[in-house]
Every structure is written in C-alpha cells, then in structure tokens.
C-alpha cells in the first residue's frame, strides 16, 4: 500500500459574504472565475510530479462556495486529478454546497463524475437567525438540497450547524438539531460561533445577545448527548458521524496525514514540510501563469514540533493519544504528561481506555486550556501556539519565505520527493 495523500481545492468565490466568515472568500469577483479555473488546472498539472509517489484517497472542495463556482468547473478539476493516475477508485470526494446555490442537475452531474460526499451549509433551522448571520437561504431550501442530494444518489451527506448565535436559546438549538436529524444525515458538524475581528459580527463581542459560556456549554453537551442517542458518535470536538462515515479528509488534518492544497491561502503538509500559497486571488493567478513566487510561507517540521502537534491534534479527537505513538515521533519523558492526564481525570475532563488517553465531552469544552497545559508539561516551559492549527488556537505571525529563497525551497522539496 502506497503513502496516502489528501487534496484540498480552495474555491474562493461566493455570492455574498456571511457576517461571521473569516475564510478567504470573495463576493462579486465572478469575472475572475475563468482565469482562476485555468490557473488551478495548470497548478494541479504542474504538481503531478510531486504527488506521484502517493495514492490520493481524499479530495475536498472547500470555500467560499464551491456550488456557486459551478458543477461543470468542479468536474473539470476532478477530471484533471484523474489524469494524474493516482486517484484511488474508493476515494472520498467531498464538495461543500450551500442550499441557495445547488440544483438537482448540478448534483446529478457531480455524482456521475465521482463526487460521493456533500457538506451542506445549513447552520440553523431558524429563519431569523439565518438572516442575522447573513445566510442567503432558509431552512426549507436546506431540506430541498438534501432531498435532491438523495435523489441524485448521494449516500453520504454532512450538515454544518452553528450554536451560540445572537439571541439563540437552548430551545432554538434543540429545534435545529431535531430538524437536522429528520434529514437523516450521516455526519454533522456543530461549531460554536467564533467572533473574528474584521467580520461584521465582531460587533457582538461583549454583547448580552451572545449566549454566555454556561449557555453555550449547555448547548454543546446537549448536542453530544442527543446525537449519540440517535447514533451519531462524536469523533472530534465538533464532529459527529454514523460509524463508518467520519470525514476521511478532515481526519488527515487531525492525525497528521499528508495533504496538498491548491488555491489562494491553501495550506499543505507533505513529507514533514508545511507551506501555504499567497492569500490573494490575483497574485495566485499571476504566480501560476507567470512563474512568479507563489509560496507565502513554509517550515520544515522538527520532531519536537511534530510531537507537539500530535498532542494538540490528537486531543481534539475521541481516539486521543498514547505513549507509544508519541514515542514513535519523539523520544522524551512521557511521565509528566501521564501525571497531567491523571489530574484531568480526577476533574472529569479525561479518561484512559487501554493505553490511550482522551478528553471527555466536558474536557472538550475547555480543550484549549488543557492542551496548553499538556504542551507545557512536555516542554517544561510556556509554549507558543502552532499557527497552522487555526481551529484550535488563534493564529500568530507565520514564517514568511525569505526573499530569493523560492528556488531553495523548490530544490529542498524536489529532494524530499526523490527521497520518498
């Protein structure tokens, strides 16, 4: 069995920007779609050599709004990936869709081309809350999108939901979960609202309209209990699935698998090297088509960094971490971390199953603090957050690619590919 690789395709276009969204997405730039498509196809083709030693077993189209970009363009990108000859027939291929921009004919086209998983941005069943957060759809459109997905042959559908919205009550959240479950999804992602600086919703920081920490904790624990009752098991802090329907692509991020991203701002982690591309649509297109600098930042991960990431990411999952796996990455004293886990267990935040430690649902609620405490136990000193783990910690300044070092990076990466 060859090494496995995930492919992430970033689609930065959307019809309008949601009020909470901090991802790199661009409303009103439709005229750039043809140029972007050409650049993406060229970039994927040029990267075939670097990916040839891998078997591609997951592909994920994220955004922005891939369904707004158009099914025909997505199929064209998928066809280019197939031409490389290392896309497994059993690959998980996911496309994010919004209820207002996906039609039945689009879904039939995607399914016929090999897309086998959909992630539908539902967020809430409450129409008033959807308007507050800037969503363009109502819940009836979300229901229709899922119904059309089933008619088109999709047997793996995930729904995204948000709790902690302005003026949202536990009753509102319970109603959203109930209505979402009536759609019989194989997978649910339940995210707490994050008020990101620079977004319209940042004005709600400190507002009494935002449910407080205790209210959000109640919503979270209610979701864990309810979804488990209906057969969706929690396998990561925010993710729940019918057994066997966990997101294989996202698991690559949480288990330190290899993945290669394409598009402005897309990140990659391949053979111990992290890098990302410029977070600017025009610069990305110009770089691909004109052979200009496309790498925005990079780093070579040392064993101690990998060990820290193993802790950070593993503690976000229900599988947890173990001494054996940790030592396979980095040989250092495990006993301080064992003692720290024992402290957590006394407070109901962690539990040990066999040789593995994992956080409980109550532990997941305070996971950021617990993970920092674990990392400080590992290093016996205060640690800096890894900026690549944005879901877990606030980002900090990343290492820019030094001027004139692009060729050095390319040469290093070429040697990594040849070595493997």
N, C-alpha and C positions, 0 to 999 in steps of 0.2 A: 504494500500500500504506500503510495507516494505521500509527500507532505501536502497538507490541505491549505487552501487559501480562500479567503472571502474577498469579494469585490464589492466596493461601495461606489455607487454613481450618484453624485450630488446634482440635483436639478434645482437651480436657484430661483426659478420663476414661480410667481403666484399671482392670482387675480387681485388680491389685496393682502395687506399685512395684518395679521391678528395682533390685538393690543398687547398680548403677553409675549410675543415671539422675539427671541434674541438670536435665532439662527440666521445665517447669511441667506437672505431671500429678497427678491427684487420684484415688486409690483410695477406694472407699466413699462416693462422692458421687452415686450413680445417681439418687437422688430429684431431683437438680437438672437432670437431662437435659431434661425437657420445658421448663423455664424457659429453659435455655440455647439450646435449639432455637429458641424464639420470639425470643429476643434476637438470635441470629445472623441469622435470616431478616429481621428488622426492620433490622438494621445493613446487611446487604447491599443491601436495597431502598433505604435512605436514601443509600447511597453510589453509586447508579447514575449520578447526575448527574456525580460526579467522575470516573467511569470511562468516560463515554460517548464521549470523544474517542479512546479506544483500541480496538484489537481484542484481545480476550482469547484468547491462544493456548496458555496452560498453566493448569491448575488442580491444586493439590496439597492433599490432605487428610492432615495430619500430626498427631502427638500427643505424649503419650498414645497411645491405641489406637483409631483410627477404626473398626476392625472390631468392637470391643467396644461402641462407640456405636450401631452397628446400620446395616445396609444401607439400610433404609427411610428413616432420617433423612438419610443421605448423599445419597440420590436426591432427597429433598425439597429439600435445599440446592442440589443441581445444577440442579434444575428452576427454582429462583429465579434462579440465574445465567443460565439460558437465557432467562428472561423479559426480561432486560435487552436482548437483541437483538444483543449484540456478541461473543458466544462463537462463535469460528470452528468450522466443522464438522470441521476437521482438528486441533483442539486436542489436546494431550497432557493426559490427565486421569488423575492418579495417586492411588491410595488406599494408605496403609500398612495392613498387616494382620499380625496375629500368628497363628501356626498353631493356637493353642488357642481362638481366638475367631472363626474364619471358617469358614463352612459352604458347601457346594456351592450350595445355594439362594440364599445371600447373593451368591455370586459371579455366578450367572446374572442376578440382579436388577441388580447393578452393571454388568455387561457390557451388558445390554439398555439401560440408561439412558445409556450412552456412556462409561463408565469404560473406558480402554483400556490402563492400565498399573498393575501391582501392585508394591509394595515389601514383601517378606516378611521379617519379623524372625527370621532363623534363628540367627545369632550363633555357633553351634558345632554340630558333629555329635557331640560328646562329652557324654553324659548327665550325668556327674558335674560337668563344668564348667558346664553349664546350671543345675544345682541351686545351685552356688556363687554364681553371679551373679543368682540369683533369678528365672530364667525359668520359666514355667509349662508349657512344652511339652517334648516330647522330639523327637529328630530324625525319628522315624517320622511324627509329626504334621506336621512341616515338609514331608516328602516328599508326604504326602497333600494338604496345602494346595496345593502346586504341581501335583500331578496333577489336582486338582479345578479349578484355575485353567485348565489346558489344556482340560479337558472343557467348561468354561464359555465357551471361545472367546478366552481371553487369549493374545496372541502377543507380549507384551512384559512379561516378569517379571524383577524385580530381587531379589537376595538380599543382606541385610545380614549381614556377618560381623565378628567381633572377634578380634584377636590380642593377645598379651601378657597373657592371663588368668592368675590364680594357678595355679601348678604346671603350666601348659601348656608342652609341649615342642614342638620343631620338628616332631616326628613327629605329634603331635596336630594341629598346624596343617595339615600336609600332608594328613592324613586328612580334615580338614574341607573343605579346598579340593577334594580329589578327589571327595568325596561331593556337594559342591555342584555341581561341574561335571557330574556324572552326571545332574543335573536339567536340564541344558541351558539355563541362564538366559541372557537377552540382556544382562544387566547385573549386575555385582557391586560392592558397596561393602565395602571392607576397612578397618576402623578400628582403630587402636591403642587399647587400653584407656586411658582417662583417669580418674585417681583424683581425683574432685571433692570438695572439702571440703563436709561436710554430708551426704554419702551414706554408707550402711553400709560400702561398700567402701573408704572413705577410711582405714580402719584398716590397710589393706595398705601404706600409704606406708612405704617403707623395709624392707618385709618381704622376706626371701630367697625367698619363694614367687613373687614377681613376677619374670618374666624380665627380666634386666638389659638395658641399652641395646644391647649387642652381639647378644644373643639376639633381641631384637625387630627389630633391623636385618636379621638373617638371615631372620627370618620375612617381613618386608616385601619384601626383594629376591627371596626365593623366590616370593612371590605374583606379583610383577611378571613374573618370567621364566616361571612356569608358566602364568599367564593369557594372556600373549602367545602362548605355544606353542599354546594352544587357541583362539586367535582373538579374545580379548577384549583390546582395546587400552586402555592407560592414557591417559585424557584429563584427569585431575585427580589430585592427590596420592593420594586414597583411592578413586578411582572408575575402573572398567574396563567396557568395553562392546564388544559386537559392533558394527562400524562401522555408523552409522545409528541406533543405539539409545542414544546418550548421553541423559542426562536433560535435556530441554529446559528444564524448570523450574529445576533447580539451576544450569544454565548461565547463567540470568539473574542469579543472585547473583554468579557469578564473572566475568561480562562487563559488570557494572554496568547491567543492564537494569532496566526499571521493574517493580515488583511491589507488590501491595496485599494486606495481611494482615488477617484477621479473627479475633477471639478474644482472650482474656486473654494479654497478653505478646507478641502478634503484632507483627512489625515491617513497615514499609512503606518503599519508596523510590520516589517518584513525582515526576517533573519537578524533580529536584535537591533535593527536600525529604525528609528522613528523619523518621519519627515511629513511636512504638510506643504500644500501649494498656496500660492498667493490668494488672499481673500478679496479678490476683485475680479468681476466678470471680464471687463475689458482687458485688464492686464493678463488674465489667464488665457484668453483667446489669442492675444498678441504673442504671448510667450510660446504657446503651442505652435502657432502657424509661422512664427518668425524666429524660432530657436533662441528666444531670449530667456533670461533667468525666470524659472517657474517655481523653484523651491523657495519657500518663505522661511522655513526653519527646519532644523534637523538635530538629532542627537543619537549617539551610539550608547545603548543601554548597558551599563556595567552590572555585574552580578548583584551588587548591593541594591541597585535601583530595581532590578527585576524582582528581588526578594521583597522589597517594599511594595511594589505593585501587586505581587502575589497576595500579600496581606490585604491591601486596600480593596482589590477586586474580589478576592475570594470571600471576604467577609460581607460582601453585598449579596452573596448567593446563599441559597438554602443548603448547598453542599458544604460550604465552609472551607476550612483549611486544615492541613495536617503537618506534623513534624517531618514526616518522610518526604512529602512533596517540597516542603520548604528547604530541606537539606539537599534535595536534588538541584536546587537553584543556587543556594548559598550556604556554605558551611559556617554557621555561627551558633552560639549558645541559644537553644530554644527555651531553656528553663524560665527566663524572665517573662516570656510570653505565656507559657503554661500557667505561671502564677497569676498573671493578669487575667487570663480567661477564668481561672478559679474564682477570682474576685467578682468578675462579671456574673458568673453562675449563681453566686450567693444572692445577687440582687435580681435574679430572674432575667438577665439580659443575654445569657449564653447557655449553651448546653453541649455536652460531649456525647457523641454517638460513635461507638467503636473508638477509632483512633483520630476522629475528626471533631474539631470544634466549629460550632456555627452559632450565629446570633438567633435569638428568638424574635417573634414579631415585636415584642416590647423593646428588644435590643436594636432592631432595625430603626425604631423611632429616634434613637439617639446614636445612630451608627457613626456619624461623622466624628463625634467626640470619642467614641470607643476606638475607632480606627486610629485616630491621632494618638491616643493613649498607648495602643499596641505598637505603633511605629516608634514612639519614644522609648518603649521598653526594648525594642530591637536595637536601637542605636545608643540608648542611654543618654540621649541628648534631644533637644527640641528639633524637630524635622521641618523641612519646608514641604508644602504640598506639591505633588506632581501636577504640573499644569495641564497635562494631557487628560486628566481624569475630571473633566468639567462637571459631569453629573454628580460626582461625589464631593468635589471641593471647588471653591471659587478659583478661577484661572488667575495666574500671575504672568508676568512677562516671560516670554519664551526666548529661547536662544536663536537669534537671527543667523542666517547663513552669512558668514563673513564675506566682505566684498572680494570678488575674484576667486572664491573657493568653490564655485559651482562645478568646475571640471574635476577638482579634487574629490568632491562628493560623488560625482558620476563614476570616477575611477574606483573609489572605495566600494561603491555599490556593485559595480561590474565584477570586482574580485569576489565579493560575497556570493554573487550568483554563481560564478565559476566554481567556487569552493564547495558549494552545495549541489 
